[in-house]
Amino acid sequence: MASFFSEFGLMWYLEELNKKEFMKFKEFLKQEILQLGLKQISWTEVKKASREDLANLLVKHYEEKQAWDITFQIFQKINRKDLSEKAAKEIAGNPKIYQAHLKKKLTQNWSRKLIIRGQDFFKQELTQEDYAYFEDILVSKATGKKPQTVFLQGVAGIGKSLMLAKMMLAWSDGRVFQNKFSYIFYFCCDDVKQLKTASLAELISREWPSPSAPIVEILSQPEKLLFIIDSLEGMKCDLTEWESEMCDNWMEKQPVNILLSSLLRRKLLPESSLLISGTPEAFKKIEGRIECTNLEIITGLSEDNIKRYFYSLFRDKNRAQEAYSVVRENEHLFTLCEVPLICWMVATCLKKEIEKGREPVAICRRTTSLYTTHIFNLFIPQSARHLSKKSQAQLQGLCSLAAEGMWTDTFVFSEEDLRRNGIISSDISTLLDMRILLKSREPENCYIFLHPSVQEICAAVFYLLKSHVDHPSQDVKCIKTLMFTFLKKVKVQWIFLGCFIFGLLHESEQEKLVTFFGYQLSQEIIQQLYQCLETINDDDELQEQIDGMKLFYCLFEMEDEAFLVQAMNCMRQINFVAKNYSDFMVATYCLRHCSTLRKLSFSTKILVLEVQEGRYVEKLLVFWHHMCSVFINNDIQLLQVKDTHFSEQAFLLLYNHLKYLNCNLQVLEANNVYARDTHLFFALINQSRSLQHLNLSHTFLSETDVKLLCDVLNQAECNIKTLRVADCHLSPDVCKIFASVLISSKTLKYLNFTSNNLDKGMHSLCKALCHPDCVLNDLVLANCSLSEQCWDYLSDVLRQNKTLSHLDIGSNDLKDEGLKVLCRALTLPDSALKSLCLKNCLITTSGCQDLAEVLSSNQNLRSLEVSENKLEDAGVKLLCDAMKHPNCHLENLGLEACELTSACCEDLASAFTQSKTLWEINLLENALDYSGLIVLCEALKRRPCALHVLGLRITDFDKETQAFLVAEQETSPCFTILSSM
């Protein structure tokens, strides 16, 4: 048991004793200690101790189990056997009570609300394979027994919540995690955020079968707890709160987003395990901010399951085949059917349409059409042609509610929310019967849309019916703001909203809306979208922020070629990631209409999938052929390809489109790219005479590949100035090949070898760098496993090379000894180096003495980066003293994470005041405080004409310091604080 909770638990039981019993307890404690021969506690301390003090003393002097055993013995002797029994019962019996309660809750209530009518097909008995899968999810993939933080990733409605329910049911039935977890608590973010504020104890109590949960006992072994946090996207929880805002007390009431952040960031109950579910967008938002021990992708229904469901819904097998075939031919719609709820919705909608004698192909052509057909079918009785006035009002109210929810990130609605948007109490049962609304699991009297995408289509319809100024909530913004919010992925929960807006402008959808609502719709919205195009056309920075796939799907849904051409010709740069066949098809549909592109960045793994059915490979290659036409129709100057594995045929198509093209390609980035025929790949590079910047980082390069690359670089016609080959799995042997380029090339100025093991090859490389014909300016050798012998080689380079102006050897084991070797060369009067990066090089305070000598003698050095070294205040003092020397012309100094305190601020202030050149210092991740920052900022004011930049994360400080730094920025126009540098 964790000591904090043991102390609290003992205190809780001691509080149950009256004053007389408590005095008796102390007397018996003295006897018990003597009889058992235990370590003595001062009787003076015991005598004056309060109940809390005594609990602390017991846990401090004895092991936790022993402290509890002594307490139980004394309870027997003072005739409080009831307390011993209560504690024993709680420790032994409460997990079983809770498991039984959870099982009943899941089987009778909770799971029923996850399944809608018509989904019985998806209910399956759990198997031994399921149990093994559940256990495997929470097995550490890394070494050690750290608490688990597992993320379940999947699109909305894919079945994450259902899987979690099945997992909890398996645990409550004694099938999984029996020795691993005593308790599993489930928190749905959509439910929790309704509470506004809560303590962890309150959240747990809500899940307990009786009003009084044994919180102390539950939390006494946090390593035996699993917290399931479902639907993370439903909570405004981006994990950016600063440390002092976090909560470590499970009794303390907090805003629920702070409470969940404290759990996720391991401030609260760090020994517990976490299982978090969310959409890919939610995971991307928190990626890197928590340590995820395992990522599990939930993929949804298989092709076979989708087909079986269609056949189970239709009585007539021919009609089942007809409906399924139509869906299967539409790759985008078929991908959506992997989500069980959407599969049910699509199949049900097509069944009704076929029964009415309508053609399903037209409905399935676009996703918007299928959604609107489904919704209008719900509101129109089979015998009627038009919506009744009441149904129109209900649908309009629903659309108003949906729009408000999209802007306020609300997906669980109260009855007050419904009333505010025109949905009266008598309407609710009707909407529930339609299954367009469902009752929320918690809190009571709250409602959700059938699926988030249904909320999105209703929100889109609102904009076709009314203006945002007519909405009762001021949170609802105009269509232009909506579109840029969608295209820039500002709100990650918006998956379809913008696409539905465009889709509703299709002629057939316009006719449908006019028919159902009985009046002509305003054409203002199409004019607003044209205005959006004008804004995009005039703003290169905005184009860079737009997600290409979002834009492509919008235009695909609209199916208006004139608008498509105009939209594509606004774009000078496009960046997109195609994750599946459907994405690739839609991207190709749009890109073939481009004619003004200058920059293209894309990522897709689809081209490597030659093992697919033959018809897929054939269709993919047709799409790819059309997509490659973008290189003929546009003057592409920057091409970036990431995370793409080209099949032989696919790369041949690309090669043939670029081969005879007199293009102006200046930048080529191929990161984590695989092409089977590397000869063709380098032949392509060789033919691009205008190419100046080549980035092959994260792409595997064999020795043969390096020879082919260097053959290109050695040619007199080659104009490549910068080359990045970071993390390309280069061996030391290739250094000899690159050495020839360093001597022969008259254009290569920048070379980046980051994260390759070059140690044994450094002699060849440095020999070439010392050659008088070498013209290289910048060399990056960060994390290249350089050893002690390399520092002598690099020292020779610093002495002899007169063109090298920047050297980065960060993340190598330089240490103070290696630094001394380099500094001897850097102190020479003719040293040409202007910028030196020694980040994370195991330098200490001692090494600062050698750096100080360089600063006070080298007049060329302008930038020094020594972040992530243990320099401490004493080391920085040495650097600051040197920066005051008239020979020092340093402009930038990087001191991030150097274990500094405010004690060094006087020295930094003095350096800033006396140096005529210093204008930027990075002080991120150091233990500075208010007093030190005042000193630093006062010094900056003494040089009002100079621009000054400080690297500080304002949110790392307390509120007083934050206010001070904000005020300093506002009152000093030449003073800037940057949170990342």
C-alpha positions, 0 to 999 in steps of 0.5 A: 500500500502506498504510504500516503493512503495508509496514513490517511486510512489509519487516521480515518479509523483513529478518528472513529475512536472517542477521546477516552478510547484514543488515550487507551489506544496510546497506552496499549501502543506503548505495551505492544511495541515493548512486547513485540520488540519493535523500534521505539517511538518517543512516548513524548511524541505519542502522548501529545500526538493528534490522530493524524500525527499518530497515524504518521508516526506509525507509518514512519516507524514501521512497515505499512502492513505492520502498522495496520496489524498493530492497529488491529490488535489494539482495536481488539484490546479496547473493545473496538472489534467492529473497527477491525472487522470493518477494515478487514471486510473493506480490504477483502470484500469490497472488490468483490462487491464492486465487481458484482455491481459493475457486472449487473450495471453492464449487463442490464443498463449500460450495454443496452445504451451502446446498442441501437435497434438493428445492431443485434448482429454485432453482439457476440459472446466473448471468447478466449481470444477476446480475453487474451487480447484484453490482457495483452493490451495492458502488458508493458511493451517496454521493459520494467514494471512501469504503470501502463498508459494505453491509448485506444485509437479509432474514429468516432463510433468505431466500437471503442466504448463497446470494446471497453464495456466488454473488457470491464464485463470480462473483468467483473466476471473474473476472466481477466486482470484478476491479480492485476487490478482490484478496481476498474473505474470508467469515466466518459469525458462527455459525461464527466465534463457536465460536472464542471468541477469534481474530486477524484473521490467524487468520481469514484463514488459515482460509480459505487453501488452505495452512497458511501464508497470506501475511498480510503481502502480503494486508493490504498493500493493505487498500483491495483487501480485501472482508470478508463478514460473514454472519448477523450475528444469530448473533454477540453484536455490538451495537457498544456496546463502548467505544473502548479495547476495540477492536482495531487490530492484525490479529495480536492475539488478541481475543474474536471479538465484539470482533474483528468490532466492530473491523472493523465500527466501522472501528478495524481495517483502516478502508480495507477494504470490508465486506458484512454480511448479517443479519435486519431485527432485526439491522440495527435493533440496529446502525443508527446505530452504523456508517455504512452506505453502502448497504442492500440488501433481499433479498426471496426468491421471487416469487409466480411462482417459488413456484407453479412450485416447487409444480408441479415437485414434484407429478407430478399437476398437479391436486394441485399446483394444489390444494396451491398454492391452499390456500397462496395463500389463506393470506396469512401462510403464503404470505409465509413461502413467500418463504423457499426452505427454508420453501417446500420444507418446506411443499410437501413436507409438503402433498405427503405429506399429500395422498398420505395422503388428508388434507385440506390446508386444515386443516393450512394454517389455522395455521402451527404446524399445518403445522410440527408436521405436517412434523416428525411426518411425519419421525419416523413411518414411513409405515406406522406410526401412533405414534412408536416409543420411540426416535423419541420420545426422539430428538424430545424430545432435539431439543426440549431442544437447541432450547430450550437454543439459543434461550436461549443464542443458539446455532444451531450445536451441537457433539456435546457439546451434543447428548449433553447433551440426550440425543441419542447419536452413533447418533441423529445420522445418523438426524436428518441423513437426516431433514433436520431437522438439517444439518451445519454448514459450519464447524467440523467435527462441528457441526450446525444445524437445517434452519431457525431456525424449525424450531429454534423449533417444537422449542423450543416443543414442549419447553415442552409436554412438560416444565418448564424445571426439568427441563432440563439447562441452567439457562439455560432459563427459565420460560414467563412469562419466555419470553413477556415476552422474546418480546413485548418483542423482547428477543431479536431472533432469536426470530421465531416462538417465542412464536407456536408456544407459543400455537399448540401450545395449540390443541385440534387440536395438543394431540390431535396431541401426545398421540397422538404421545407417548402421554401426557396433557400438563400443562395448567399452561402455559395457567394460566401464560399467564393469569398473564401476562395478569394481569401485563400488565393491572396494568402500563402500562409493560409494555404500552408495551414489548410489540410489538403484532404479536408479541402479535397473531400469538400470539393468531391461532395459538391461535384461542381466542376467549375467551382472545383477548377476555380478552387484548385487554381487558388492553390499554390501549395497543397499538403495532404496525407492519404491514409486509405484507398478512398483518400487517394481516389478523392485527392486524385479527383481534385489534383488533376484540375490544378494548374497553379501549384508551386509546392506539393507535399503528400504522404500515402502508404497505399502504393506499396500494397501490391498484395491487394486484389488485382482490381485494386492495384489496377485502379490505384495505378490509374488514379496515380497516373492522373495524379502525376499529371500535376507535374506536367500541368504545374510548375512545381518548385518544391516536392515533398514525399513522406512515408510512402512506399512506391511499388515498381509500377507506381514509381515508373509512372512518376519517373516517366512524368518527370523524366521529360519535364523541363520543370523548375524543381528546386526542393525535393524531400523524400522522407521515409520513402521506399522505391524498389528501383533506386537507380531510377530514383537517383536518375530522376535526381540527376535529371533535375538540374534546377534542384538546389535542396535535397532532403532524404532524411529517414529514408534507408540508404544502402552503400550502393544508394550512397554511391549513386547519390554521390555520383550525382553530387560529383557532376559539374552540372549538379546545383545541389547546395544543401543535403540532408541524410539524417537517420538514413542508417548510414554506415561508417564506410560511406564516409569515404564516398562522401569525402570525394563529394566534399573535395569535388563539389563547388556547390554543396554548402550544407550537409546534415548527417544527424543520427547516423553512426559515423564514428569509424568513418570520421577520419576520412570525412575530416581529411576531406574537410581539411582539403583546400578545395572543400567549400562546405559552410555548415556541417551537422553531426548531431547524435552520430556516435562520435568517440574520443578520437574524433575530437582530434580530427575535428580540431584539425578541421577547425584549424585548417578549414576556412569556409566552415561557419557552422558546426553541430556536434550535439548529442555526442559524448564530447565531455569536458575533455573533448571540449578542451581539444576543440577549444584549443583550435577555436581560440586561434586568431584565424578561427573561421567558425561563427556558430557552434552547437554543443547541445547535450554533450555531457559538458559540466561547469568545468568545461565552461572555463574552456568555452570562456577562453574561446568567447574572450578571444574568438571574434568570429563566433556569433552563436553558441548553443550549450543547452541540456548540459549541467553547466549550473550557475557557476558555469554560466558566471564564467561564460557571462564574464567572458561575454563582457570582453571586448573581443566577444561578439556573441549574439545568441546563447542557448542555455536551455535545461542547464540546471540554472537558478535565479542566482545566475540572473545577476551575471546574465543581466550584467552580460546583457548590459555590457555586451554590445552584440548579445541579443538572444538567450534561451533560458527554457527549462531552468529553475528561475523565479520572480526575483531573478527575472526582475533583475534580468528584465531591468537590465534589458531596459537599460538598452532600449534601442536593442532587440532582445529575445528571451526563451522562457515559457511564461506558463511555467511560472506562478501567476505573479511572475506570469503577470510581470512577464506579460506586462514587460512584453507589453511595455517594451516593444523591443523585448520578446519572450518565446516559448520555443526556440 
